[in-house]
Every structure is written in C-alpha cells, then in structure tokens.
Amino acid sequence: MIALLRSELYRTATIRSSWISIAVFSGLGAFFGTVNVDAWALLAGMGAFGLAVLGVTQHFQHRTAVLLYLARPNRLLTLLGQLVASVVVAVGFAAVSGVTVLAKGDLTQYRDTLTLVPVMAVFGAANAVVVRRPTWLLLGYAGWFVFVEGLLGRLTAPLPFSSFLAAGGGDRTGLLIAAAWTLLALLAAAITVHRDITTD
C-alpha cells in the first residue's frame, strides 16, 4: 500500500500536465482568496474533484493501467491507494492555495473547505474509476451541474454538487449528503474496478 501510494504521488509530481495543473490551480486559488473567499472555496472544491479525476484517468489515457494492474493484481487495494493519493494531492493543493484566505483571517471558511476537499477528491477518483475517460466525466458533470442541479434543482436539491456547495459553506447536513453521494460512488467504483480494461 505504501509503495503504491509513493508511486502514485511520484507519478503526479513527474507528469508535466499534473504538476502544471496543480501549480495553475494553486496560483488561481491564492489569487481568488485575496479577492473573494467564496470563489477560493469553489475553486478548491472543484479543483480537488478535477485533480482526482485526472490523476486516476491518466492511467487509462496513457495506457499504463494494464501495467499497474499486472504489478498489483488486487484491484481493490489499488483503488484504495489511488483514493488516498487523490486525497493527499487535493488537500495539499487546497491548503497551499488557501494561504491568502488564512492571511485574511477567515479560519472558518478555510476549515470548512479543507473538511470538504477530501470528500470531493474521493468522489472524483471513484467516478473516474467508473467512467475512465476524463473528458466524458468532466463534461458530463458540467452539463449535470448546469442543467439538472442549477436549472431544475436551483442548487437546493440534495444532489451531489449542490450538497458539496452547501458543505463548503459549513452546512453539516450538506456534508452528510455529500458523504452519502461519495459512498455511492465508492460502491460503484468497487464493483466496476474489476472490468476488463482492454476493451476501453
């Protein structure tokens, strides 16, 4: 498990697109934190989701998933390692990007966002295991967020991203609902992680 976590973190640090994404998101987050704390919280949450999706799906994009599963045949343990790596990267990104929020003295928003970020990262990584294609997943959820949660649900329905937004604002009920959606995504990931990857 430790070796897998170390290799996933090393891969994140050495793939150019990964560390550039983290650096850009961190810089934007620090800038947003000086302008508007809520904008930083939104970027930190969505950035955690996006980084987790990209971290997991890169194995399928770069065709290294076969090698990963050959080296580590226990796919559930591999999934757990990817989830932990996604959380470590997401929390590190959110903590660093929020330095300007800390400097402004808004400890409550910083704490609430850092509480939510691991949940967002696990949700993103679990969905990435199911869908395996980042473009489909990110565009699909963008459409879902705008049309279903935004237009139909008015961002108040107990749906995934509406719950994440509420939880980022300190709503404990929203955090529980977000955790429930994450558990559903984890269940789907645990079931689908055993799919054959040669047909993707």
KEDO-750221 format. One record per residue (C-alpha): residue number from 1; x, y, z. Coordinates in steps of 0.1 Angstrom, whole numbers. Last residue first. Layout:
<recs>
<rec seq="NUM" east="X" north="Y" up="Z"/>
...
</recs>
This chain:
<recs>
<rec seq="200" east="-118" north="6" up="-233"/>
<rec seq="199" east="-120" north="-30" up="-244"/>
<rec seq="198" east="-86" north="-40" up="-229"/>
<rec seq="197" east="-95" north="-27" up="-195"/>
<rec seq="196" east="-116" north="-56" up="-184"/>
<rec seq="195" east="-139" north="-46" up="-155"/>
<rec seq="194" east="-127" north="-54" up="-120"/>
<rec seq="193" east="-128" north="-17" up="-109"/>
<rec seq="192" east="-166" north="-17" up="-117"/>
<rec seq="191" east="-179" north="-30" up="-84"/>
<rec seq="190" east="-156" north="-11" up="-61"/>
<rec seq="189" east="-161" north="20" up="-82"/>
<rec seq="188" east="-199" north="18" up="-79"/>
<rec seq="187" east="-196" north="14" up="-42"/>
<rec seq="186" east="-172" north="43" up="-39"/>
<rec seq="185" east="-196" north="65" up="-60"/>
<rec seq="184" east="-224" north="56" up="-36"/>
<rec seq="183" east="-202" north="64" up="-6"/>
<rec seq="182" east="-194" north="97" up="-22"/>
<rec seq="181" east="-231" north="105" up="-26"/>
<rec seq="180" east="-236" north="97" up="11"/>
<rec seq="179" east="-206" north="119" up="21"/>
<rec seq="178" east="-221" north="148" up="1"/>
<rec seq="177" east="-254" north="143" up="20"/>
<rec seq="176" east="-235" north="143" up="53"/>
<rec seq="175" east="-216" north="174" up="43"/>
<rec seq="174" east="-248" north="192" up="32"/>
<rec seq="173" east="-263" north="184" up="66"/>
<rec seq="172" east="-232" north="199" up="83"/>
<rec seq="171" east="-236" north="232" up="64"/>
<rec seq="170" east="-202" north="250" up="67"/>
<rec seq="169" east="-203" north="269" up="34"/>
<rec seq="168" east="-183" north="241" up="17"/>
<rec seq="167" east="-209" north="217" up="28"/>
<rec seq="166" east="-236" north="236" up="10"/>
<rec seq="165" east="-215" north="237" up="-22"/>
<rec seq="164" east="-208" north="199" up="-19"/>
<rec seq="163" east="-245" north="192" up="-14"/>
<rec seq="162" east="-254" north="212" up="-45"/>
<rec seq="161" east="-226" north="192" up="-63"/>
<rec seq="160" east="-240" north="158" up="-54"/>
<rec seq="159" east="-278" north="163" up="-53"/>
<rec seq="158" east="-299" north="171" up="-22"/>
<rec seq="157" east="-319" north="197" up="-41"/>
<rec seq="156" east="-310" north="234" up="-33"/>
<rec seq="155" east="-289" north="243" up="-62"/>
<rec seq="154" east="-320" north="255" up="-81"/>
<rec seq="153" east="-328" north="218" up="-86"/>
<rec seq="152" east="-340" north="221" up="-122"/>
<rec seq="151" east="-318" north="249" up="-136"/>
<rec seq="150" east="-287" north="245" up="-114"/>
<rec seq="149" east="-287" north="209" up="-103"/>
<rec seq="148" east="-300" north="194" up="-135"/>
<rec seq="147" east="-290" north="218" up="-163"/>
<rec seq="146" east="-258" north="234" up="-150"/>
<rec seq="145" east="-244" north="207" up="-127"/>
<rec seq="144" east="-254" north="178" up="-150"/>
<rec seq="143" east="-238" north="196" up="-180"/>
<rec seq="142" east="-206" north="201" up="-161"/>
<rec seq="141" east="-208" north="165" up="-148"/>
<rec seq="140" east="-210" north="152" up="-183"/>
<rec seq="139" east="-182" north="175" up="-195"/>
<rec seq="138" east="-159" north="164" up="-167"/>
<rec seq="137" east="-167" north="127" up="-170"/>
<rec seq="136" east="-167" north="124" up="-207"/>
<rec seq="135" east="-135" north="144" up="-210"/>
<rec seq="134" east="-118" north="124" up="-182"/>
<rec seq="133" east="-125" north="89" up="-197"/>
<rec seq="132" east="-123" north="61" up="-171"/>
<rec seq="131" east="-161" north="63" up="-163"/>
<rec seq="130" east="-162" north="40" up="-132"/>
<rec seq="129" east="-127" north="45" up="-119"/>
<rec seq="128" east="-130" north="83" up="-126"/>
<rec seq="127" east="-162" north="84" up="-106"/>
<rec seq="126" east="-143" north="70" up="-76"/>
<rec seq="125" east="-115" north="95" up="-81"/>
<rec seq="124" east="-139" north="124" up="-82"/>
<rec seq="123" east="-159" north="114" up="-52"/>
<rec seq="122" east="-127" north="107" up="-32"/>
<rec seq="121" east="-113" north="141" up="-41"/>
<rec seq="120" east="-146" north="159" up="-33"/>
<rec seq="119" east="-147" north="141" up="1"/>
<rec seq="118" east="-111" north="151" up="8"/>
<rec seq="117" east="-119" north="187" up="-1"/>
<rec seq="116" east="-149" north="191" up="22"/>
<rec seq="115" east="-130" north="194" up="55"/>
<rec seq="114" east="-104" north="217" up="39"/>
<rec seq="113" east="-133" north="239" up="27"/>
<rec seq="112" east="-149" north="241" up="62"/>
<rec seq="111" east="-115" north="249" up="78"/>
<rec seq="110" east="-106" north="276" up="54"/>
<rec seq="109" east="-141" north="291" up="56"/>
<rec seq="108" east="-139" north="292" up="94"/>
<rec seq="107" east="-103" north="305" up="95"/>
<rec seq="106" east="-110" north="337" up="76"/>
<rec seq="105" east="-81" north="356" up="90"/>
<rec seq="104" east="-71" north="374" up="57"/>
<rec seq="103" east="-38" north="356" up="58"/>
<rec seq="102" east="-56" north="323" up="61"/>
<rec seq="101" east="-76" north="331" up="30"/>
<rec seq="100" east="-43" north="341" up="13"/>
<rec seq="99" east="-28" north="308" up="23"/>
<rec seq="98" east="-57" north="289" up="7"/>
<rec seq="97" east="-39" north="277" up="-24"/>
<rec seq="96" east="-14" north="258" up="-2"/>
<rec seq="95" east="-41" north="240" up="18"/>
<rec seq="94" east="-63" north="233" up="-12"/>
<rec seq="93" east="-34" north="218" up="-32"/>
<rec seq="92" east="-21" north="198" up="-3"/>
<rec seq="91" east="-56" north="185" up="4"/>
<rec seq="90" east="-62" north="176" up="-32"/>
<rec seq="89" east="-28" north="158" up="-36"/>
<rec seq="88" east="-32" north="138" up="-4"/>
<rec seq="87" east="-68" north="130" up="-12"/>
<rec seq="86" east="-60" north="117" up="-47"/>
<rec seq="85" east="-31" north="96" up="-33"/>
<rec seq="84" east="-55" north="81" up="-7"/>
<rec seq="83" east="-81" north="73" up="-35"/>
<rec seq="82" east="-54" north="58" up="-58"/>
<rec seq="81" east="-41" north="36" up="-30"/>
<rec seq="80" east="-76" north="24" up="-22"/>
<rec seq="79" east="-82" north="16" up="-58"/>
<rec seq="78" east="-50" north="-4" up="-59"/>
<rec seq="77" east="-62" north="-23" up="-28"/>
<rec seq="76" east="-95" north="-30" up="-46"/>
<rec seq="75" east="-76" north="-40" up="-77"/>
<rec seq="74" east="-55" north="-67" up="-60"/>
<rec seq="73" east="-34" north="-76" up="-91"/>
<rec seq="72" east="-7" north="-50" up="-83"/>
<rec seq="71" east="20" north="-53" up="-110"/>
<rec seq="70" east="-4" north="-66" up="-136"/>
<rec seq="69" east="-30" north="-40" up="-126"/>
<rec seq="68" east="-5" north="-11" up="-129"/>
<rec seq="67" east="9" north="-24" up="-162"/>
<rec seq="66" east="-26" north="-27" up="-177"/>
<rec seq="65" east="-35" north="8" up="-163"/>
<rec seq="64" east="-4" north="23" up="-180"/>
<rec seq="63" east="-23" north="30" up="-213"/>
<rec seq="62" east="-16" north="68" up="-211"/>
<rec seq="61" east="-52" north="77" up="-211"/>
<rec seq="60" east="-63" north="48" up="-188"/>
<rec seq="59" east="-36" north="55" up="-162"/>
<rec seq="58" east="-43" north="93" up="-166"/>
<rec seq="57" east="-79" north="86" up="-155"/>
<rec seq="56" east="-69" north="84" up="-119"/>
<rec seq="55" east="-49" north="116" up="-115"/>
<rec seq="54" east="-72" north="135" up="-139"/>
<rec seq="53" east="-103" north="127" up="-119"/>
<rec seq="52" east="-86" north="135" up="-86"/>
<rec seq="51" east="-73" north="168" up="-100"/>
<rec seq="50" east="-108" north="177" up="-112"/>
<rec seq="49" east="-125" north="170" up="-79"/>
<rec seq="48" east="-99" north="188" up="-59"/>
<rec seq="47" east="-101" north="217" up="-83"/>
<rec seq="46" east="-138" north="218" up="-80"/>
<rec seq="45" east="-136" north="221" up="-42"/>
<rec seq="44" east="-106" north="245" up="-41"/>
<rec seq="43" east="-121" north="266" up="-69"/>
<rec seq="42" east="-154" north="269" up="-50"/>
<rec seq="41" east="-137" north="277" up="-17"/>
<rec seq="40" east="-115" north="303" up="-35"/>
<rec seq="39" east="-145" north="320" up="-50"/>
<rec seq="38" east="-162" north="320" up="-16"/>
<rec seq="37" east="-131" north="338" up="-1"/>
<rec seq="36" east="-133" north="366" up="-27"/>
<rec seq="35" east="-104" north="388" up="-40"/>
<rec seq="34" east="-74" north="377" up="-20"/>
<rec seq="33" east="-85" north="340" up="-19"/>
<rec seq="32" east="-92" north="342" up="-57"/>
<rec seq="31" east="-55" north="350" up="-62"/>
<rec seq="30" east="-43" north="321" up="-40"/>
<rec seq="29" east="-68" north="298" up="-57"/>
<rec seq="28" east="-55" north="309" up="-92"/>
<rec seq="27" east="-19" north="302" up="-81"/>
<rec seq="26" east="-29" north="268" up="-67"/>
<rec seq="25" east="-49" north="259" up="-97"/>
<rec seq="24" east="-20" north="268" up="-120"/>
<rec seq="23" east="5" north="249" up="-99"/>
<rec seq="22" east="-17" north="218" up="-96"/>
<rec seq="21" east="-24" north="218" up="-133"/>
<rec seq="20" east="13" north="223" up="-141"/>
<rec seq="19" east="21" north="194" up="-117"/>
<rec seq="18" east="-3" north="171" up="-134"/>
<rec seq="17" east="3" north="180" up="-171"/>
<rec seq="16" east="41" north="176" up="-166"/>
<rec seq="15" east="39" north="141" up="-152"/>
<rec seq="14" east="67" north="139" up="-126"/>
<rec seq="13" east="49" north="150" up="-94"/>
<rec seq="12" east="17" north="130" up="-101"/>
<rec seq="11" east="37" north="99" up="-110"/>
<rec seq="10" east="57" north="103" up="-77"/>
<rec seq="9" east="25" north="106" up="-58"/>
<rec seq="8" east="11" north="74" up="-74"/>
<rec seq="7" east="44" north="56" up="-68"/>
<rec seq="6" east="45" north="65" up="-32"/>
<rec seq="5" east="9" north="55" up="-27"/>
<rec seq="4" east="16" north="22" up="-43"/>
<rec seq="3" east="47" north="16" up="-23"/>
<rec seq="2" east="28" north="24" up="9"/>
<rec seq="1" east="0" north="0" up="0"/>
</recs>
